[in-house]
Amino acid sequence: MVEAMLQSPRFLYRIETHMGDGTVWPLEDHQLASRISYIIWGSSPDPELMQAAEDGDLYNDATLNQQVQRMLDDPRAEHRSLEFARDWLHLDRLANMQPDPVRFPKWDPTLAKDMAQESLAFFRELIWQQKRPLHELFNARFTYVTPALARHYQLPEDVPLESGTGLRRVDLSPKSRRAGILTQGAVLTLGGDDASMVTRGLFVLHDVLRGVIKDPPPCVDTEPISTEAGLSQRGISTRRIENKMCGGCHEKFEPLAFGLETFDGLGSFRRKDAHGNQVREDGRIRVPGQPGVTTYTNTLELLDFLAHNPRVRETLTWKVCQFALGRPLGANDAAAVEKIHQEAHAGGGDWKSLISAIVRSSLVRNIKTETSNENP
């Protein structure tokens, strides 16, 4: 019985109805209440929202807006947003990090926990305390560190800890070359021990620029190439890009990580790699769907470019929409997502304006519009 329950689609998915005629059907109020609650809180509706559904008021714009604002002011909304950050940045993988003990003899497993806490605390302050637009996640000049993580990052350690936590807020100077999420250990360690430009570049391509790339053919050797004296990761990357067999694809994502080369596999800043190769922070970036190539001279220029790029802002909207709806988005959703993006941008581009736009959208309420080609 337990096996049958765990495998049932009704257990795995939020199925609202099996009935339909192949067209989009508006939700009845109780179904809409459930959608709203899972989007904002990640849990079932509370009595007040259920009463609004019982009264048949959730398709009334004034009532809907009032309920959404009430729910966004509840601490559960903040908790739900942190679940998005954990999912988007792949923070759960940090619990299983096992860097090479020969190459990183000073590694302390508690640092992995500190890195996850750093990203979540940074997200919480920027989004909920400062109420800043989501795109500033890429270039905000502060972070949160434990004393051990501060030493790891070579940051000042004389800032007092916040009450009740092992974290402290640190303003980042230009000298640190750090800003936003891409220079936090939680993201930098995606590159593995060698600080691979393949995995770091793919993260930027997929999760920051909403780009796509085909998987390598089965005949291609995908074994990582280790750094050695006279051959840095950038040198390895350049060889792949110049290779006629590989360059067509690798040119699209590996240069995206050039600006992060000064950070090793565990996120520590360095001017030379373990073999004495000089590392650089200049590079170039080609944004999918946008003409031309942009060059930058250092990491902070790259981060500022990303924070102000329209494609990055659109990607954040797509990512939050996918998380909110609990399903991938496709071409049929594009018009509705664009409308959500414009509405959220007009509202300031912060978390609350984006979630409000999602809840009011045709993707949630199944209201057919002239610009929507949604499937049920």
VOPA-741677 format. One record per residue (C-alpha): x, y, z; residue number from 1. Coordinates in Angstrom, 3 decimals, always signed. Example, Ala and Ser with C-alpha at 12.3 -4.5 7.8 and 13.67 -1.06 7.14 Angstrom:
BEGIN
{east:+12.300, north:-4.500, up:+7.800, num:1}
{east:+13.670, north:-1.060, up:+7.140, num:2}
end
This chain:
BEGIN
{east:+0.000, north:+0.000, up:+0.000, num:1}
{east:+2.837, north:+2.396, up:+0.857, num:2}
{east:+4.623, north:+1.572, up:-2.413, num:3}
{east:+1.437, north:+2.270, up:-4.374, num:4}
{east:+0.920, north:+5.565, up:-2.558, num:5}
{east:+4.488, north:+6.804, up:-3.124, num:6}
{east:+4.277, north:+6.025, up:-6.847, num:7}
{east:+0.842, north:+7.501, up:-7.399, num:8}
{east:+0.768, north:+10.645, up:-9.578, num:9}
{east:-1.709, north:+12.091, up:-7.100, num:10}
{east:+0.984, north:+11.826, up:-4.418, num:11}
{east:+3.841, north:+13.127, up:-6.571, num:12}
{east:+2.025, north:+15.998, up:-8.274, num:13}
{east:-0.585, north:+18.597, up:-7.365, num:14}
{east:-3.356, north:+17.284, up:-9.585, num:15}
{east:-6.459, north:+19.454, up:-9.483, num:16}
{east:-8.801, north:+17.765, up:-11.952, num:17}
{east:-8.769, north:+15.075, up:-14.634, num:18}
{east:-11.736, north:+16.511, up:-16.479, num:19}
{east:-11.291, north:+18.691, up:-19.530, num:20}
{east:-11.903, north:+19.088, up:-23.229, num:21}
{east:-8.390, north:+19.992, up:-24.369, num:22}
{east:-8.762, north:+23.693, up:-23.694, num:23}
{east:-7.704, north:+25.872, up:-20.767, num:24}
{east:-10.262, north:+25.790, up:-17.960, num:25}
{east:-10.399, north:+28.471, up:-15.252, num:26}
{east:-9.811, north:+27.091, up:-11.777, num:27}
{east:-12.570, north:+27.050, up:-9.234, num:28}
{east:-11.837, north:+29.124, up:-6.131, num:29}
{east:-10.596, north:+26.318, up:-3.866, num:30}
{east:-8.128, north:+25.142, up:-6.528, num:31}
{east:-6.935, north:+28.714, up:-6.996, num:32}
{east:-6.483, north:+29.077, up:-3.228, num:33}
{east:-4.311, north:+25.967, up:-3.226, num:34}
{east:-2.165, north:+27.255, up:-6.085, num:35}
{east:-1.706, north:+30.643, up:-4.443, num:36}
{east:-0.742, north:+29.120, up:-1.123, num:37}
{east:+1.806, north:+26.703, up:-2.564, num:38}
{east:+3.354, north:+29.462, up:-4.668, num:39}
{east:+3.733, north:+31.938, up:-1.801, num:40}
{east:+4.175, north:+29.651, up:+1.217, num:41}
{east:+4.950, north:+26.207, up:-0.165, num:42}
{east:+2.120, north:+24.780, up:+1.958, num:43}
{east:-1.656, north:+24.484, up:+2.102, num:44}
{east:-4.048, north:+27.442, up:+2.430, num:45}
{east:-4.786, north:+28.931, up:+5.841, num:46}
{east:-8.353, north:+29.502, up:+7.131, num:47}
{east:-8.536, north:+33.103, up:+5.874, num:48}
{east:-7.594, north:+32.163, up:+2.319, num:49}
{east:-9.991, north:+29.212, up:+2.423, num:50}
{east:-12.777, north:+31.502, up:+3.579, num:51}
{east:-12.122, north:+33.824, up:+0.637, num:52}
{east:-12.373, north:+30.787, up:-1.639, num:53}
{east:-15.549, north:+29.674, up:+0.130, num:54}
{east:-17.037, north:+33.119, up:-0.494, num:55}
{east:-16.096, north:+32.907, up:-4.183, num:56}
{east:-14.034, north:+36.101, up:-3.972, num:57}
{east:-10.602, north:+35.059, up:-5.300, num:58}
{east:-11.396, north:+36.116, up:-8.867, num:59}
{east:-12.153, north:+39.576, up:-7.528, num:60}
{east:-8.949, north:+41.543, up:-8.171, num:61}
{east:-9.227, north:+43.610, up:-4.983, num:62}
{east:-9.705, north:+40.513, up:-2.817, num:63}
{east:-6.927, north:+38.640, up:-4.588, num:64}
{east:-4.476, north:+41.522, up:-4.172, num:65}
{east:-5.357, north:+41.854, up:-0.495, num:66}
{east:-4.802, north:+38.151, up:+0.119, num:67}
{east:-1.524, north:+38.081, up:-1.788, num:68}
{east:-0.115, north:+41.067, up:+0.119, num:69}
{east:-1.222, north:+39.559, up:+3.432, num:70}
{east:+0.478, north:+36.277, up:+2.617, num:71}
{east:+3.674, north:+37.945, up:+1.397, num:72}
{east:+3.937, north:+39.729, up:+4.734, num:73}
{east:+3.857, north:+36.372, up:+6.538, num:74}
{east:+7.261, north:+34.844, up:+7.533, num:75}
{east:+6.364, north:+31.736, up:+5.537, num:76}
{east:+6.794, north:+33.750, up:+2.331, num:77}
{east:+10.406, north:+34.504, up:+3.249, num:78}
{east:+11.032, north:+30.846, up:+4.026, num:79}
{east:+9.601, north:+29.886, up:+0.633, num:80}
{east:+11.888, north:+32.339, up:-1.162, num:81}
{east:+14.902, north:+30.789, up:+0.561, num:82}
{east:+13.809, north:+27.424, up:-0.809, num:83}
{east:+14.031, north:+28.987, up:-4.258, num:84}
{east:+17.560, north:+30.249, up:-3.533, num:85}
{east:+18.590, north:+26.813, up:-2.269, num:86}
{east:+17.209, north:+25.160, up:-5.386, num:87}
{east:+18.539, north:+27.705, up:-7.898, num:88}
{east:+22.075, north:+27.734, up:-6.461, num:89}
{east:+22.189, north:+23.956, up:-5.879, num:90}
{east:+23.054, north:+24.481, up:-2.218, num:91}
{east:+22.136, north:+20.958, up:-1.121, num:92}
{east:+25.165, north:+19.540, up:-2.958, num:93}
{east:+27.480, north:+21.335, up:-0.503, num:94}
{east:+26.663, north:+18.760, up:+2.170, num:95}
{east:+28.424, north:+16.132, up:+0.045, num:96}
{east:+31.523, north:+18.095, up:-0.943, num:97}
{east:+34.734, north:+16.081, up:-0.665, num:98}
{east:+37.650, north:+18.013, up:-2.178, num:99}
{east:+40.955, north:+16.230, up:-2.677, num:100}
{east:+42.596, north:+16.164, up:+0.787, num:101}
{east:+46.071, north:+16.158, up:-0.782, num:102}
{east:+45.415, north:+19.312, up:-2.768, num:103}
{east:+43.334, north:+20.986, up:-0.063, num:104}
{east:+44.723, north:+19.743, up:+3.264, num:105}
{east:+43.254, north:+22.692, up:+5.189, num:106}
{east:+39.687, north:+22.036, up:+4.035, num:107}
{east:+37.194, north:+21.934, up:+6.869, num:108}
{east:+33.797, north:+20.342, up:+6.041, num:109}
{east:+32.070, north:+22.962, up:+8.188, num:110}
{east:+33.062, north:+25.518, up:+5.550, num:111}
{east:+30.558, north:+23.910, up:+3.175, num:112}
{east:+27.793, north:+24.602, up:+5.688, num:113}
{east:+29.101, north:+28.144, up:+6.146, num:114}
{east:+28.958, north:+28.708, up:+2.371, num:115}
{east:+25.313, north:+27.643, up:+2.203, num:116}
{east:+24.484, north:+29.895, up:+5.166, num:117}
{east:+26.321, north:+32.774, up:+3.492, num:118}
{east:+24.235, north:+32.584, up:+0.326, num:119}
{east:+20.952, north:+32.287, up:+2.208, num:120}
{east:+21.764, north:+35.152, up:+4.599, num:121}
{east:+22.860, north:+37.320, up:+1.656, num:122}
{east:+19.646, north:+36.505, up:-0.214, num:123}
{east:+17.528, north:+37.193, up:+2.874, num:124}
{east:+18.996, north:+40.630, up:+3.507, num:125}
{east:+18.962, north:+41.813, up:-0.093, num:126}
{east:+15.463, north:+40.560, up:-0.878, num:127}
{east:+13.626, north:+40.919, up:+2.434, num:128}
{east:+15.428, north:+43.536, up:+4.501, num:129}
{east:+16.652, north:+45.868, up:+1.771, num:130}
{east:+13.797, north:+44.926, up:-0.580, num:131}
{east:+16.114, north:+45.324, up:-3.556, num:132}
{east:+15.445, north:+44.160, up:-7.145, num:133}
{east:+16.453, north:+40.565, up:-7.804, num:134}
{east:+19.086, north:+41.512, up:-10.376, num:135}
{east:+21.209, north:+43.090, up:-7.622, num:136}
{east:+21.922, north:+39.546, up:-6.444, num:137}
{east:+24.789, north:+39.660, up:-8.953, num:138}
{east:+26.650, north:+42.772, up:-7.854, num:139}
{east:+25.646, north:+43.731, up:-4.292, num:140}
{east:+28.852, north:+44.633, up:-2.418, num:141}
{east:+28.321, north:+42.799, up:+0.864, num:142}
{east:+28.100, north:+39.254, up:+2.171, num:143}
{east:+27.786, north:+37.211, up:+5.361, num:144}
{east:+30.647, north:+35.127, up:+6.728, num:145}
{east:+31.631, north:+33.091, up:+9.737, num:146}
{east:+35.116, north:+33.734, up:+11.147, num:147}
{east:+36.367, north:+30.587, up:+9.382, num:148}
{east:+34.835, north:+31.642, up:+6.070, num:149}
{east:+36.287, north:+35.142, up:+6.439, num:150}
{east:+39.759, north:+33.617, up:+6.757, num:151}
{east:+39.050, north:+31.387, up:+3.784, num:152}
{east:+38.044, north:+34.423, up:+1.721, num:153}
{east:+40.880, north:+36.567, up:+3.135, num:154}
{east:+38.401, north:+39.114, up:+4.466, num:155}
{east:+38.675, north:+41.191, up:+7.673, num:156}
{east:+37.777, north:+39.233, up:+10.804, num:157}
{east:+37.194, north:+42.132, up:+13.205, num:158}
{east:+33.468, north:+42.567, up:+12.515, num:159}
{east:+31.261, north:+41.418, up:+15.433, num:160}
{east:+29.006, north:+38.410, up:+14.973, num:161}
{east:+25.291, north:+39.045, up:+14.676, num:162}
{east:+23.338, north:+38.080, up:+17.771, num:163}
{east:+22.232, north:+34.450, up:+17.785, num:164}
{east:+24.143, north:+33.432, up:+14.641, num:165}
{east:+27.635, north:+32.471, up:+13.630, num:166}
{east:+27.466, north:+34.951, up:+10.764, num:167}
{east:+28.485, north:+38.550, up:+10.408, num:168}
{east:+27.825, north:+41.046, up:+7.682, num:169}
{east:+30.856, north:+42.267, up:+5.751, num:170}
{east:+30.957, north:+45.096, up:+3.223, num:171}
{east:+33.090, north:+44.078, up:+0.260, num:172}
{east:+35.745, north:+46.457, up:-1.032, num:173}
{east:+36.808, north:+46.459, up:-4.698, num:174}
{east:+40.114, north:+44.947, up:-3.563, num:175}
{east:+38.326, north:+41.733, up:-2.557, num:176}
{east:+37.109, north:+41.251, up:-6.151, num:177}
{east:+33.895, north:+39.843, up:-4.667, num:178}
{east:+30.286, north:+40.905, up:-5.139, num:179}
{east:+26.992, north:+39.081, up:-5.402, num:180}
{east:+26.336, north:+35.368, up:-5.611, num:181}
{east:+28.829, north:+34.386, up:-8.338, num:182}
{east:+31.839, north:+35.056, up:-6.112, num:183}
{east:+30.425, north:+33.139, up:-3.142, num:184}
{east:+31.846, north:+29.736, up:-2.333, num:185}
{east:+28.484, north:+28.061, up:-2.858, num:186}
{east:+28.657, north:+28.886, up:-6.587, num:187}
{east:+32.418, north:+28.870, up:-7.139, num:188}
{east:+32.733, north:+25.291, up:-5.845, num:189}
{east:+30.559, north:+24.158, up:-8.741, num:190}
{east:+33.845, north:+24.146, up:-10.666, num:191}
{east:+35.261, north:+21.295, up:-8.608, num:192}
{east:+38.855, north:+20.984, up:-7.427, num:193}
{east:+40.245, north:+22.390, up:-10.692, num:194}
{east:+37.869, north:+25.378, up:-10.810, num:195}
{east:+36.645, north:+24.056, up:-14.146, num:196}
{east:+35.488, north:+26.683, up:-16.601, num:197}
{east:+33.169, north:+24.099, up:-18.109, num:198}
{east:+30.941, north:+23.662, up:-15.056, num:199}
{east:+31.174, north:+27.286, up:-13.936, num:200}
{east:+30.450, north:+28.491, up:-17.460, num:201}
{east:+27.506, north:+26.123, up:-17.822, num:202}
{east:+26.001, north:+27.453, up:-14.596, num:203}
{east:+26.194, north:+31.019, up:-15.910, num:204}
{east:+24.799, north:+29.961, up:-19.281, num:205}
{east:+21.895, north:+27.892, up:-17.951, num:206}
{east:+20.992, north:+29.548, up:-14.657, num:207}
{east:+21.914, north:+33.185, up:-15.275, num:208}
{east:+21.508, north:+33.721, up:-19.033, num:209}
{east:+18.846, north:+31.082, up:-19.806, num:210}
{east:+20.966, north:+29.696, up:-22.600, num:211}
{east:+20.898, north:+26.163, up:-23.980, num:212}
{east:+23.633, north:+23.916, up:-25.296, num:213}
{east:+23.543, north:+20.415, up:-26.708, num:214}
{east:+25.131, north:+17.516, up:-24.838, num:215}
{east:+28.491, north:+16.395, up:-26.263, num:216}
{east:+28.354, north:+13.487, up:-28.742, num:217}
{east:+28.985, north:+10.019, up:-27.215, num:218}
{east:+32.317, north:+9.761, up:-29.058, num:219}
{east:+33.780, north:+12.827, up:-27.306, num:220}
{east:+36.139, north:+12.326, up:-24.353, num:221}
{east:+34.681, north:+14.442, up:-21.558, num:222}
{east:+37.316, north:+13.543, up:-18.956, num:223}
{east:+38.412, north:+16.800, up:-17.260, num:224}
{east:+41.939, north:+17.988, up:-18.059, num:225}
{east:+43.949, north:+18.876, up:-14.980, num:226}
{east:+45.965, north:+22.031, up:-14.635, num:227}
{east:+49.733, north:+21.667, up:-14.801, num:228}
{east:+52.771, north:+23.912, up:-14.882, num:229}
{east:+52.500, north:+26.058, up:-17.983, num:230}
{east:+48.857, north:+25.134, up:-18.573, num:231}
{east:+46.166, north:+26.977, up:-16.638, num:232}
{east:+42.438, north:+26.261, up:-16.798, num:233}
{east:+42.100, north:+29.215, up:-19.143, num:234}
{east:+44.754, north:+27.682, up:-21.355, num:235}
{east:+42.890, north:+24.373, up:-21.351, num:236}
{east:+39.665, north:+26.217, up:-22.149, num:237}
{east:+41.288, north:+28.146, up:-24.997, num:238}
{east:+42.539, north:+24.891, up:-26.539, num:239}
{east:+39.024, north:+23.462, up:-26.501, num:240}
{east:+37.571, north:+26.618, up:-28.022, num:241}
{east:+40.173, north:+26.616, up:-30.804, num:242}
{east:+39.531, north:+22.919, up:-31.530, num:243}
{east:+37.232, north:+22.629, up:-34.547, num:244}
{east:+35.489, north:+19.610, up:-33.010, num:245}
{east:+34.726, north:+21.329, up:-29.685, num:246}
{east:+34.925, north:+25.071, up:-30.195, num:247}
{east:+31.487, north:+25.592, up:-31.681, num:248}
{east:+29.833, north:+24.692, up:-28.380, num:249}
{east:+32.520, north:+25.548, up:-25.825, num:250}
{east:+32.836, north:+29.075, up:-27.199, num:251}
{east:+29.264, north:+29.665, up:-26.002, num:252}
{east:+29.839, north:+28.966, up:-22.320, num:253}
{east:+33.461, north:+28.592, up:-21.180, num:254}
{east:+34.358, north:+32.293, up:-21.674, num:255}
{east:+31.490, north:+33.103, up:-19.291, num:256}
{east:+33.723, north:+31.807, up:-16.485, num:257}
{east:+36.921, north:+33.633, up:-17.470, num:258}
{east:+36.171, north:+36.433, up:-15.009, num:259}
{east:+36.088, north:+33.920, up:-12.131, num:260}
{east:+39.540, north:+32.426, up:-12.801, num:261}
{east:+41.136, north:+34.200, up:-9.842, num:262}
{east:+39.083, north:+32.002, up:-7.476, num:263}
{east:+40.292, north:+28.452, up:-6.884, num:264}
{east:+38.124, north:+25.335, up:-6.628, num:265}
{east:+37.103, north:+26.183, up:-3.074, num:266}
{east:+36.460, north:+29.876, up:-3.702, num:267}
{east:+39.691, north:+31.331, up:-2.318, num:268}
{east:+41.192, north:+34.305, up:-4.142, num:269}
{east:+44.620, north:+33.804, up:-5.733, num:270}
{east:+46.886, north:+35.459, up:-8.300, num:271}
{east:+48.542, north:+32.180, up:-9.327, num:272}
{east:+47.184, north:+28.653, up:-9.431, num:273}
{east:+48.723, north:+25.691, up:-7.605, num:274}
{east:+51.253, north:+25.185, up:-10.439, num:275}
{east:+52.410, north:+28.792, up:-10.516, num:276}
{east:+50.429, north:+29.761, up:-13.597, num:277}
{east:+49.312, north:+33.375, up:-13.647, num:278}
{east:+45.538, north:+33.684, up:-13.516, num:279}
{east:+43.522, north:+36.508, up:-15.039, num:280}
{east:+40.137, north:+38.124, up:-14.555, num:281}
{east:+39.576, north:+39.787, up:-17.909, num:282}
{east:+37.421, north:+38.200, up:-20.551, num:283}
{east:+34.542, north:+38.461, up:-22.952, num:284}
{east:+30.891, north:+37.543, up:-22.815, num:285}
{east:+28.371, north:+36.772, up:-25.517, num:286}
{east:+24.781, north:+36.902, up:-24.271, num:287}
{east:+22.378, north:+34.457, up:-25.958, num:288}
{east:+19.965, north:+36.255, up:-28.223, num:289}
{east:+21.925, north:+39.518, up:-28.139, num:290}
{east:+24.344, north:+40.699, up:-30.866, num:291}
{east:+28.021, north:+41.284, up:-30.354, num:292}
{east:+30.547, north:+40.397, up:-27.688, num:293}
{east:+31.200, north:+42.451, up:-24.550, num:294}
{east:+34.692, north:+42.570, up:-23.075, num:295}
{east:+35.558, north:+43.300, up:-19.453, num:296}
{east:+38.828, north:+43.886, up:-17.644, num:297}
{east:+38.047, north:+42.451, up:-14.211, num:298}
{east:+35.561, north:+40.393, up:-12.226, num:299}
{east:+33.597, north:+43.347, up:-10.879, num:300}
{east:+32.984, north:+44.679, up:-14.390, num:301}
{east:+31.586, north:+41.268, up:-15.353, num:302}
{east:+29.272, north:+41.215, up:-12.332, num:303}
{east:+28.006, north:+44.741, up:-13.011, num:304}
{east:+27.393, north:+43.838, up:-16.641, num:305}
{east:+25.324, north:+40.807, up:-15.634, num:306}
{east:+23.331, north:+42.740, up:-13.034, num:307}
{east:+22.240, north:+45.318, up:-15.608, num:308}
{east:+21.674, north:+42.997, up:-18.564, num:309}
{east:+18.030, north:+42.530, up:-19.654, num:310}
{east:+18.597, north:+38.833, up:-20.409, num:311}
{east:+19.699, north:+38.197, up:-16.829, num:312}
{east:+16.622, north:+39.931, up:-15.435, num:313}
{east:+14.398, north:+37.894, up:-17.738, num:314}
{east:+16.142, north:+34.704, up:-16.639, num:315}
{east:+15.388, north:+35.459, up:-13.002, num:316}
{east:+11.712, north:+35.858, up:-13.911, num:317}
{east:+11.732, north:+32.516, up:-15.733, num:318}
{east:+13.509, north:+30.789, up:-12.855, num:319}
{east:+11.092, north:+32.070, up:-10.219, num:320}
{east:+8.108, north:+31.242, up:-12.456, num:321}
{east:+9.307, north:+27.678, up:-12.901, num:322}
{east:+9.867, north:+27.317, up:-9.185, num:323}
{east:+6.469, north:+28.825, up:-8.355, num:324}
{east:+4.547, north:+26.659, up:-10.809, num:325}
{east:+6.519, north:+23.505, up:-10.072, num:326}
{east:+7.029, north:+22.664, up:-13.737, num:327}
{east:+9.312, north:+23.543, up:-16.652, num:328}
{east:+8.297, north:+26.433, up:-18.873, num:329}
{east:+8.058, north:+26.114, up:-22.630, num:330}
{east:+7.462, north:+28.190, up:-25.726, num:331}
{east:+3.702, north:+28.206, up:-25.091, num:332}
{east:+4.315, north:+30.012, up:-21.793, num:333}
{east:+6.569, north:+32.724, up:-23.238, num:334}
{east:+3.917, north:+35.399, up:-23.786, num:335}
{east:+2.519, north:+34.994, up:-20.270, num:336}
{east:+5.995, north:+35.038, up:-18.708, num:337}
{east:+6.900, north:+38.193, up:-20.624, num:338}
{east:+3.749, north:+39.868, up:-19.298, num:339}
{east:+4.710, north:+38.762, up:-15.753, num:340}
{east:+8.202, north:+40.150, up:-16.266, num:341}
{east:+6.975, north:+43.540, up:-17.448, num:342}
{east:+4.481, north:+43.824, up:-14.594, num:343}
{east:+7.109, north:+42.845, up:-12.012, num:344}
{east:+9.649, north:+45.259, up:-13.499, num:345}
{east:+7.116, north:+48.080, up:-13.316, num:346}
{east:+6.595, north:+47.193, up:-9.641, num:347}
{east:+10.294, north:+47.470, up:-8.827, num:348}
{east:+11.577, north:+44.036, up:-9.816, num:349}
{east:+11.703, north:+42.738, up:-6.242, num:350}
{east:+10.478, north:+39.384, up:-4.919, num:351}
{east:+7.043, north:+40.587, up:-3.822, num:352}
{east:+6.265, north:+42.322, up:-7.118, num:353}
{east:+7.336, north:+39.234, up:-9.071, num:354}
{east:+5.334, north:+36.771, up:-6.975, num:355}
{east:+2.306, north:+39.070, up:-7.113, num:356}
{east:+2.570, north:+39.211, up:-10.900, num:357}
{east:+2.847, north:+35.421, up:-11.105, num:358}
{east:-0.224, north:+34.847, up:-8.931, num:359}
{east:-2.301, north:+37.291, up:-10.980, num:360}
{east:-1.134, north:+35.806, up:-14.289, num:361}
{east:-2.983, north:+33.523, up:-16.673, num:362}
{east:-0.428, north:+30.804, up:-15.862, num:363}
{east:-1.902, north:+30.530, up:-12.375, num:364}
{east:-5.542, north:+31.482, up:-12.862, num:365}
{east:-5.914, north:+29.719, up:-16.251, num:366}
{east:-7.576, north:+32.810, up:-17.671, num:367}
{east:-7.359, north:+32.711, up:-21.429, num:368}
{east:-5.948, north:+35.889, up:-22.967, num:369}
{east:-5.345, north:+37.052, up:-26.507, num:370}
{east:-1.570, north:+36.739, up:-26.095, num:371}
{east:-1.595, north:+33.394, up:-24.326, num:372}
{east:-1.140, north:+30.048, up:-26.093, num:373}
{east:-1.083, north:+27.961, up:-22.942, num:374}
{east:-1.806, north:+24.278, up:-22.815, num:375}
{east:-3.951, north:+23.008, up:-19.928, num:376}
end
